[in-house]
């Protein structure tokens, strides 16, 4: 533009020559940048099999200039909203000779559970004069599946009136019990009443007696919808739902309670053993949340179905991004509704120290 102004005011051979040289240089620079971009071979990977929130994993980054021209300046822009990569500063600006390879071993820290992209988001390449810079999207972004933390909580303050049930529950006992608390499994008995510890010791299936059946039972329902306005908000909401649900399920299970779990509108599954808990944990980790703009219709219907199917001794705990509907209070049992948008961090909700 300056050369065009110079040409307009003065004219002559020199202004015209300068103007055309700059015009040609622009075309050549763009062609050079495009060539460099298609010559770069980039690979980013995570060596670990599983990724857990808040834990560093090895992150490998490798870039090769497969072309015949040198790269004067290449900048890699990383996704910083959901994860952190240590040592990424050494990849901010790279100069690569022809056939040169740069291989770095860094560390990746994911801040939220869920499935999202991490690592390099875009590439910026500058021409040889340092005048023109063009940004390109990363050809193949790296998607990570991050598992939530299993927070160890000591109580359920949001449902204090049921703490006595939790502490005195006879549904599951880890120690050996006397004969009058269990009996041999018979046809028609529910598999949820099987006492696995005693069954293993006696080498036959044993079930709890009728007195134990009168204890309270818990159903934890994880809402499968989020309501965030943008992508980051939805990831954070889903992360809080996962961690809150996992913490409650783990607390009830380790406290010796009968606990069942439902994900969205799927069927209710029992958590009677470590393998059951691990299975539920894996399902929660990989669960895909939906955006539901119409409110809590699906989760409300799920809670209503549980209310109709379960006994009066069943307490329902709902973990959701939505506020509790007024109509839930008309159900036949206590429904404890946890809205994750009422707290910033799960640690704050359970009064945990980081």
Buried (B, 14 or more C-beta within 10 A) or exposed (E): EEBEEBBEEEEEEEBBEBBEEBEEBEEEBEEBBEBBBEBBEBEBEBEEEEBBBEBBBEBBBBBBBBBEBBBBBBBBBBBEBBBBBEEBEEBEEBEBEEEBEBEBEBEBBBBBBBBBBBBBBBBBBBBBEEEBEBEBEBEEBBEBEBBBBEBEBEBBEEBEEBEEBBEEBBBBBEEEBEEEBBBEBEEEBEEBBBBBBBBEEEEEBBBBBEEBBEBBBBBBBBBBBBBBEEEEBBBBBBBBBBBBBBBBBBBBBBBBBBBBBBBBBBEBBBBBBEEBBEBBBEBBBEBEBEEBEEEBEBBBEBBBEBBEEBEEBBBBBBBBBBEBBEEBEEBEBBBBBBBBBEBEEBBEBBEBEE
